[in-house]
Amino acid sequence: MHVKKLVGVVAVLAVTVFGTEARSEQAPAPAQGQAAPAHDETLTLNKGEVRILDAKDITRVALGSQEFADVATGGDGSEKVLRVTGVKKGETTLLVWTKDGKRKSYRLVIQG
């Protein structure tokens, strides 16, 4: 797939979180002339590096582009996790929603 086709496309991942179906949602694009909202946190990973995030209260996730990162759930019992893996040099956004309705935005920076 060509990079040009990926520009502006948001790949949404629906994940199953430990027996509860996680709902997916496409992140709304900012209105024309407005800047994208600030990210709550920046995660910098190398290509192939895996970062583990606590996922015990996650209900859904959205990943801006699977070209640069991969996200999967795992763990058992009290150790429920979200695995973020750097795939290719670039940047994308990961949105995570929790049971209490809050959303957290991660800027994912993947280094070559």
Helices and strands as residue ranges (DSSP letters): H 3-6, E 16-17, E 20-21, E 41-46, E 50-54, E 58-63, E 69-76, E 79-86, E 90-98, E 103-111
